[in-house]
């Protein structure tokens, strides 16, 4: 069978782009974990020696890291002065912890997949791979990626969109945050609604422990536990699920026909992870607001 040269070149070009992105991902994780992006954003135009002195890291490695960021357009560079800096937009995505556009944690998630590769490959022969078995970078990266969205949207817009929920939270409710992870969403709500009692649930023990420590640092009182058992008659509060692991029964029909006027949908995370994006693109679902 003859190979279509044009199609081959198109595919190899896409492969080369993916390869470059995969190689660059590790440098992004290094820059995030070592605080290099934050230091670069604070310093403004600075050369490698200056950034190394500012952070206390090895000059040669810092210079190599800066060059890698520049060729991937993750920072700017002036060859005449030898200085590097972040634009406002780059800083918002890579360095500003208060920015809703902070995306840098996504690369830590990507790196965790590589670290899990050998164990996942083995499970292809023996069976499934549990969420709790992933490298810790998955859990840390997930918090880093989704926390800015919770801070920017959970209290100002998502919860008020649910009819009657905010009134209950202001008056005092018992809230179960199911799939709380490291507690980012739980803590945001606990700070905003001090009259309510919040319990974060997650079946990953290390995440529960991390959520408890984060709550202590934030000065809020939340309970943490797992999702194995809720006693009959005890589920009498407001249950807010920000994430979860479940099995969808085949008898459950998820389709536009199931949606009713007045229904409220919170789609956290990338919309590509939800059928909603596909339904919108196919014209099966109409929204009054842009997404």
ABEGO torsion letter per residue (X at the ends): XBBBAAAAAAAAAAAAAAAAAAAAAAAAAAAAAAGAAAAAAAAEBBBAAAAAAAAGBBAAAAAAAAAAAAAAGABBBBAAAGBBBBBAAAAAAAABAABAABAAAAAAAAAAAAAAAAAAAAAAAAEBBBAAABBAAAAAAAAAAAAAAAAAAAAAAAAAABBGAAAAAAAEBBBBBBGAEAGAAAAAAAAABAABBBBBBBABAAAAAAAAAAAAAAGBBBBBBBAABBBBGABABBBBBABBBBBBBAABBBBAAABBBGBBBBBBEBAAABAAAAAAAAGABBBABBX
